[in-house]
Amino acid sequence: MNISSFISIASKLPPHIAILMRGSTGIGKSAITAQISQNIELPLIDVRGSTMTEGDVGGYPDVEGMKKKKVMTFCMPSWFIRACEEPVVLFLDELNRSLPAVQQAFFQIVLDRCLGNDEFGNAYQLHPETRIFAAVNHGSEYDVNEMDPALLRRFWTVDIHPSPEDWFAWAKKNDIDPLIIEFLSTRTLHLAPEPNSFEPGTVFPTPASWTRFDESLKFAGVDLLKSGKQTEGKTLIFNLASGFIGNPTAIEFSDFIEKYEVNITPEDILNRFDDVKEKVEQMSNDRLNLLIERLAEYGATNEWNVSQGENAAKLGKMISEEMLLHMWNKVTETKNMKTIQNFHKFIGNYLVEVVNNSKNLS
């Protein structure tokens, strides 16, 4: 099942139905669960089973309480108590890398929605609206424990197969560099290759590793388009990339960046739009998004005059409504009042129409 279908269905299941995601490492199982928790407006508690012992899940004996009450009770972990006291999304990650005793404790949570006992022998019950999600790395290439069939059948179990479209949609919403998106849009084999096609211990690309690569580029202040044309910059990009996505993909990506040509510059749009209009009409959505980013960067440090604002508005009126809203957001984020005012002068009324149309359709 692809990610968008999974999110849609999983968000609608009853709270008592536990959900198990199976898939290769790095496909975004944690991010998927976080997205669902946002959709259903519940806090997310991430519990990593592979790092736990039996007591970390089932609790430890309350020795002091036993001395006073002569009854054995257990001090339960804080994450479990919270899941009992309020509705949450309880995410049991790396379930099949957990110790057998930990799996058994998770089994009780999934099967009976309870653990431990109070001084009267009553188990602590999960809140009726708390939802349980679990994730396992699935495939022969992983060093994991086999899951108990009795535990497995208690889940709604889904094998996650992310489509490139799933990741591209997510990446655009989360400001992944447009050049990374464009590279992968024509080289989808580099997005999520089969792990068993690599030697053990080899670094290979995954959706999660591309995301970490993008985060590192932003933190280092690396502009792919500018840095990739310089020897020192290309070396830096390759070295960063190789640690996240492996050498073969890093080589191809750094070459792609070095040879990448932006056919239309922000100055072309702002100063001679009519001359480049036909080229704009032939641009892919990814390149249009990149052009919008560059326009906003230019508008942040260079005030658009009236004619430039008019030319920018011409671009805004020929792109999709979604792109126009993105363009307006990027321009307003520049906080350059002259740029914003001269753009708004020619796009304002049309922008209001687009917003009203969006409201009518929703």
C-alpha positions in Angstrom: 0.0 0.0 0.0 1.3 3.5 -0.8 1.7 6.1 1.9 -1.2 8.4 1.0 -3.7 5.4 1.0 -2.3 4.1 4.3 -2.6 7.5 6.0 -6.2 7.9 4.7 -7.4 4.5 6.0 -5.4 4.4 9.2 -6.8 7.8 10.3 -10.3 6.4 10.0 -9.9 3.1 11.9 -11.5 2.7 15.4 -9.2 3.6 18.3 -9.0 0.0 19.6 -7.7 -1.4 16.3 -3.9 -1.6 16.6 -2.0 -0.9 13.3 1.3 -2.5 12.2 3.4 -1.0 9.5 6.0 -3.2 7.8 8.6 -1.9 5.4 12.3 -1.3 4.7 14.4 1.0 6.8 14.3 4.8 6.0 10.9 4.9 4.2 9.5 7.2 6.8 7.4 5.1 9.1 7.9 7.5 12.0 7.0 10.5 9.9 3.9 8.7 8.6 2.8 8.1 12.2 3.5 11.7 13.1 1.4 12.8 10.1 -1.5 10.7 11.3 -1.3 12.0 14.8 -1.5 15.5 13.4 -4.5 14.5 11.3 -6.4 13.1 14.3 -5.1 15.8 16.6 -3.6 13.6 19.2 -0.1 13.9 20.8 2.4 11.3 19.6 4.4 9.1 22.1 7.3 7.3 20.3 8.5 4.2 22.2 11.6 2.5 20.8 11.3 -1.2 21.7 14.8 -2.1 20.6 16.3 0.0 23.4 14.2 -1.5 26.2 14.3 -4.3 28.8 11.3 -6.0 30.2 11.1 -3.7 33.2 11.2 -0.6 30.9 7.8 -1.7 29.6 6.1 -3.8 32.3 7.4 -1.6 35.1 9.5 -2.2 38.2 8.4 -3.5 41.6 7.3 -0.7 44.0 9.5 -1.9 46.9 8.6 1.0 49.3 4.9 0.6 48.5 5.1 -3.1 49.2 6.6 -2.4 52.7 3.6 -0.2 53.6 0.7 -2.1 52.0 2.1 -5.6 51.9 1.0 -5.8 48.3 3.2 -6.0 45.3 2.5 -3.3 42.7 4.6 -2.0 39.8 5.9 1.5 39.0 4.8 1.9 35.4 6.7 3.9 32.8 5.6 7.5 32.3 4.8 7.0 28.6 2.3 4.2 29.5 0.7 6.1 32.3 0.1 9.1 30.0 -1.5 6.8 27.4 -3.8 5.6 30.2 -4.7 9.1 31.4 -5.3 10.8 28.1 -5.8 9.9 24.5 -2.5 9.7 22.5 -1.0 7.9 19.5 1.3 5.3 21.1 3.9 4.3 18.5 5.8 1.1 19.3 8.8 1.3 17.0 11.2 -1.4 16.0 8.9 -4.0 17.4 10.7 -7.0 15.9 14.1 -5.8 17.1 12.9 -5.9 20.7 13.8 -8.6 23.2 11.3 -11.4 23.5 10.2 -10.3 26.9 9.6 -6.8 25.6 7.6 -8.2 22.8 5.5 -10.0 25.3 4.8 -6.8 27.2 3.8 -5.1 24.0 1.6 -8.1 23.2 -0.4 -7.4 26.4 -0.7 -3.7 25.5 -2.0 -4.6 22.0 -4.2 -7.6 23.0 -5.7 -6.3 26.3 -4.8 -2.6 26.2 -3.5 -2.9 29.7 -0.4 -3.6 31.8 0.6 -3.9 35.4 -1.7 -3.8 38.4 -2.7 -1.5 41.2 -2.9 -2.5 44.9 -6.3 -4.1 44.3 -5.0 -6.3 41.4 -6.6 -4.2 38.7 -4.6 -3.6 35.5 -3.8 -0.1 34.3 -6.0 0.4 31.2 -5.2 2.5 28.2 -7.5 5.4 27.6 -10.3 4.2 25.3 -9.3 6.8 22.6 -5.6 6.0 22.7 -4.5 4.5 19.4 -1.6 2.0 19.0 0.7 2.0 16.0 3.7 -0.3 15.6 6.4 -0.5 13.0 8.8 -3.3 12.0 11.7 -3.4 9.5 10.6 -6.2 7.1 12.9 -8.3 4.9 15.6 -10.9 5.0 18.3 -8.3 5.2 17.4 -7.3 8.7 18.6 -8.8 12.0 15.3 -9.1 13.7 13.3 -11.5 16.0 10.4 -13.3 14.5 7.1 -11.9 15.6 4.7 -14.2 17.5 1.9 -15.1 15.1 -0.6 -14.6 18.0 0.7 -11.0 18.3 0.8 -10.4 14.5 -2.9 -11.3 14.0 -4.0 -8.7 16.6 -3.0 -5.9 14.2 -4.3 -4.4 11.1 -1.1 -5.2 9.2 0.1 -3.3 6.1 3.2 -3.6 4.0 4.2 0.0 3.1 5.5 0.6 -0.4 6.1 4.4 -0.8 5.6 5.7 -4.2 7.9 8.5 -5.5 4.8 10.7 -5.8 4.2 10.3 -2.0 7.6 11.5 -1.2 7.6 14.3 -3.7 4.4 15.7 -2.3 5.8 15.4 1.2 9.1 17.0 0.2 7.5 20.0 -1.4 5.4 20.6 1.7 8.5 20.4 3.9 10.7 22.7 1.9 13.2 20.0 0.6 15.5 21.7 -1.8 13.9 21.9 -5.2 17.1 20.6 -6.9 17.0 17.4 -4.8 13.4 16.9 -5.9 14.2 17.6 -9.5 17.1 15.2 -9.4 15.0 12.4 -8.0 12.0 13.1 -10.2 14.0 11.8 -13.2 16.1 9.2 -11.2 13.5 7.6 -8.9 15.8 4.5 -8.5 17.9 6.7 -6.2 15.0 7.5 -3.9 14.3 4.1 -2.3 16.2 1.2 -3.8 15.8 -2.3 -2.5 18.1 -2.7 0.6 18.9 -6.3 -0.3 20.6 -5.1 -3.5 23.5 -3.6 -1.5 26.3 -5.3 0.4 25.8 -5.4 4.2 27.1 -2.2 5.8 26.9 -0.2 2.6 25.4 3.3 2.8 22.5 3.6 0.4 19.8 6.2 -0.3 16.4 6.2 1.5 13.7 8.8 1.8 14.9 9.5 5.3 18.5 9.8 4.3 17.6 12.4 1.6 15.8 14.3 4.2 18.8 14.3 6.6 21.0 15.4 3.7 18.8 18.3 3.0 18.7 19.3 6.7 22.5 19.2 6.7 22.8 21.4 3.6 20.5 24.0 5.1 22.4 23.9 8.4 25.7 24.4 6.6 24.2 27.2 4.5 25.0 25.4 1.2 23.3 26.8 -1.8 23.3 23.9 -4.2 23.1 26.0 -7.4 25.9 28.3 -6.4 28.2 26.0 -4.6 27.9 23.1 -7.0 29.6 25.1 -9.8 32.7 25.6 -7.7 35.4 22.9 -7.1 35.4 23.4 -3.4 31.6 23.5 -3.2 31.2 20.4 -5.3 33.6 18.6 -3.1 31.6 19.6 0.0 28.3 18.6 -1.5 29.8 15.2 -2.5 31.3 14.5 0.9 28.0 15.5 2.7 26.0 13.4 0.3 28.2 10.3 0.4 27.6 9.9 4.1 23.9 9.9 3.7 23.1 8.4 0.3 26.3 6.5 -0.6 29.1 7.1 -3.0 27.5 6.1 -6.3 24.4 8.3 -5.8 26.5 11.1 -4.4 28.7 11.1 -7.5 25.7 11.3 -9.8 24.0 14.0 -7.7 27.1 16.2 -7.5 27.6 15.9 -11.3 23.9 16.8 -11.8 24.3 19.9 -9.7 27.5 20.9 -11.4 26.0 20.7 -14.9 22.6 22.1 -13.9 21.6 25.2 -15.9 18.8 27.5 -15.0 17.5 28.7 -18.3 15.6 31.6 -16.9 16.9 33.9 -14.1 14.9 36.2 -11.8 16.2 39.1 -13.8 14.8 37.6 -17.0 11.3 37.5 -15.3 11.5 40.9 -13.8 13.0 42.8 -16.6 11.9 41.1 -19.8 9.1 38.7 -19.1 7.5 39.0 -22.5 10.8 37.7 -24.1 11.0 34.6 -22.0 7.2 33.9 -21.6 7.3 30.9 -24.1 10.2 29.3 -22.2 8.3 29.7 -18.9 5.3 27.9 -20.4 7.6 24.9 -21.2 9.1 24.7 -17.7 8.3 21.7 -15.4 6.6 22.3 -12.1 9.9 21.6 -10.3 11.7 24.2 -12.3 8.9 26.7 -11.8 9.1 26.1 -8.0 12.8 26.7 -8.1 12.4 29.9 -10.1 9.8 31.1 -7.5 12.4 30.4 -4.8 15.1 32.4 -6.7 12.7 35.3 -7.4 11.9 35.6 -3.7 15.6 35.5 -2.8 16.2 38.3 -5.3 13.3 40.3 -4.0 14.6 40.1 -0.5 17.8 41.9 -1.3 16.7 43.9 -4.4 13.6 46.1 -4.3 11.3 45.4 -7.2 10.2 48.6 -9.0 6.8 49.0 -10.5 7.5 47.4 -13.8 9.2 44.5 -12.2 6.2 44.0 -9.9 4.0 43.9 -13.0 6.2 41.3 -14.7 6.3 39.2 -11.5 2.5 39.4 -11.5 2.4 38.1 -15.1 4.2 35.1 -14.0 1.8 34.7 -11.0 -1.2 34.8 -13.3 0.1 32.0 -15.6 1.1 29.5 -13.0 -1.3 27.2 -11.0 -3.3 28.7 -8.2 -1.3 26.5 -5.7 2.0 27.8 -7.0 0.7 31.4 -6.9 -0.1 31.1 -3.2 3.3 29.6 -2.7 4.8 32.5 -4.6 2.9 35.1 -2.6 4.0 33.5 0.7 7.6 33.5 -0.4 7.5 37.1 -1.5 5.9 38.3 1.8 8.5 36.3 3.7 11.1 38.6 2.2 9.8 41.5 4.5 10.9 43.9 1.7 8.0 46.3 1.7 8.8 47.8 -1.7 9.0 44.4 -3.3 5.7 43.3 -1.7 3.8 46.5 -2.5 4.8 46.6 -6.2 3.9 42.9 -6.6 0.6 43.3 -4.7 -0.3 46.3 -6.9 -0.7 44.0 -9.9 -1.5 40.6 -8.3 -3.7 41.6 -5.3 -7.2 41.4 -6.9 -6.4 38.2 -8.7 -5.0 36.7 -5.5 -8.2 37.5 -3.7 -10.2 35.7 -6.4 -7.9 32.6 -6.1 -8.3 32.5 -2.3 -12.1 32.9 -2.6 -12.2 30.1 -5.2 -10.2 27.8 -2.8 -12.7 28.5 0.0 -15.6 27.7 -2.2 -14.1 24.4 -3.3 -13.3 23.3 0.3 
